[in-house]
Amino acid sequence: MTTAVALVGLLAEPARLRVVAAIVLGASTPAAVAEATGLDAREVARAVQRLNAGGLVTVAGGRLGLDTQAFKEAARAAAPVEEPVDHGVDDPGTAAVLRVFVRDGRLVRVPAVMSKRRVVLEHIALSFEPGVRYAEREVNAILRAWHDDHAALRRYLVDEGLLGREAGEYWRTGGWVDLG
């Protein structure tokens, strides 16, 4: 069994769900399952047979077990496939760093490793037009769109030479510039 639909189908029948619950709670024989669930022996046997055929319950030497791997496989199969995000960069190394730290246009955390932080800061610096001077409140608004700690980002950008600062004004001084 590998699909979540198949797993849910197996557990959709109340008697089968009770049998699985009893096994999870430690019942390891059909008699123990019957006692724990209040089901008669025939109902337990039918449920065990169906659960075994579906790959959820194992039967070995009269002992019942639950194949927990089936739940893991179903969860993996049902997980949404994330498409690689294109951050508009051609370099695979840069793209890899941005995929880790930038999600949905937001910086999820500031990289601790300097080389990775530089990649992220250069990407954020592209939010500022070369030759344009920005008031501090404008810089804060742009950086707040990236991360809640806009003051730290502003400080990093200035310290890395990506933004210049003088008399309450900021301007872009570094990073890539698209000439096309």
KADA-V68261 format. One record per backbone hydrogen bond with DSSP energy under -1.0 kcal/mol. NH is the residue of the N-H (numbers start at 1). CO is the residue of the C=O. Records with the same first field share a line. If there is no record, write none. Layout:
BEGIN
NH: CO + CO
END
This chain:
BEGIN
7: 3
8: 4
9: 5
10: 6
11: 7
17: 13
18: 14
19: 15
20: 16
21: 17
22: 18
23: 19
24: 20
25: 21
26: 23
27: 22
33: 29
34: 30
35: 31
36: 32
37: 33
38: 34
44: 40
45: 41
46: 42
47: 43
48: 44
49: 45
50: 46
51: 47
52: 48
53: 49
54: 50
55: 52
56: 51
57: 51
58: 65
60: 63
63: 60
64: 28
65: 58
67: 56
68: 66
70: 67
72: 68
73: 69
74: 70
75: 71
76: 72
77: 73
78: 74
79: 75
95: 91
96: 92
97: 93
98: 94
99: 95
100: 96
101: 97
102: 98
103: 106
106: 103
107: 146
108: 101
117: 113
118: 114
119: 115
120: 116
121: 117
122: 118
123: 119
124: 120
125: 121
127: 124
128: 125
132: 129
134: 170
136: 168
139: 135
140: 136
141: 137
142: 138
143: 139
144: 140
145: 141
147: 143
150: 148
153: 149
154: 150
155: 151
156: 152
157: 153
158: 154
159: 155
160: 156
161: 158
162: 157
163: 157
164: 171
166: 169
169: 166
170: 134
171: 164
173: 162
174: 162
END
